[in-house]
């Protein structure tokens, strides 16, 4: 992940978070790294990755144009390996939940 930057937006509500993510992805060539929901989805952190210029543009644009004002935002250019480890851990939990959800859906479909 060299030359990779991370961009963070923490915003109130899942709808506002999805809107901010949409803005970020449409603004520049960033991709979703992971996301975290806290307080039952009332506070959502979106983490995107890409090159420094793309991440900076994406986060700044989303902070300006999102349907709600973000609680916090930040950009880390060339993050330390421990930061990458934390983001990857979060992403793996996110992917495990998604995979478990897909298995459940497939099993439910087979039962019907």
N, C-alpha and C positions, 0 to 999 in steps of 0.2 A: 504494500500500500504506500510506497514512496510516492511523493508528489501528490498525495491525497490530502485534502482538507476536509474538515467536518464543520457542518453548520447546524446550529440548534435553534429551535423556536419553541418556547413554552407558552401555551395559549390556553385560555379557558374554553372548554367544550370540544367535543369530538367533531361537530360540524365545522367549527372555526378552524380546527386543526387540519381537517381534510381540505378546506378551502385554502389554507396557507400552503399545504403541500402541493396542491394543484398549481398555485401561483409559482412556487419555487421550481417545479418541474417544467412548467411552460416557459419560464423566464430564461433558463439556461440549462446546460447539460449536466444537471445533477440527478442523482438517484437516491431513493429512500434507502437509508442504512438500517434504521430501526425506529420504533416509536414506543413510548411508555405512557400508560394511562394511570393516573393517581386520583385518589378521592372519587372513585367510581366514574371516572371519565370527565370529571369537572376540571381537571388540569391535565393537559396532554403535552408531551414533549416529542417533537418530531426531529429526527436526526437525518441529515442528508450528507452525501459525500460527492466529491468531485474535485476538480482543480481549484486553486485559490480564487481566481477571478470569477469562475462560475458560481462557487459557493457564496462568495461575498455578494455578488449581484442578486442571487436568489434570496438570500436571507434579508438583505436590505429592502428588496422589492416586496417580499411577503410582509415584512414588518410595517411597511407603508400602506399596502393595499388590502390586507386581510380584513375580513368582516368584523373582527375584534382586534383591539390593540393587544399585542403579545405581552405577557407578564415579564418575559425575558427573552433575549436572543444573544447569540454569540457565534463566533467563527474561530476555529483553531486551525491554523496553517501548519502543516507538517506535525501532526500530533505525536506525542511520545508513545512508545509501544504499550505502556500501561493503559493509556486512554483508549487506544485501539482494542486492547484486550477487553476493556469494559464494554465498549460498543459492540464488539463481536459476541460477548456473553449475552447482552441484551437481545441482539439479533437472533442468536441461537434459541433463546427462550421464545421469542416471537415466532420463529420458524417451527419450533416443536409444537407450539399451540396450533399453528396453522395446519401442520401435518396431522395432528390428532383430530382436528376438526374435519379435515378431508376424509380421514379414515371413518369417522363417525358418519359422515354424509354418505359415503360409499356403502357402508354397512346398512344404513337406514334405507337406502335406495334398493339394495338387494332384498331386504325384508319385505318391501312393498311389492 
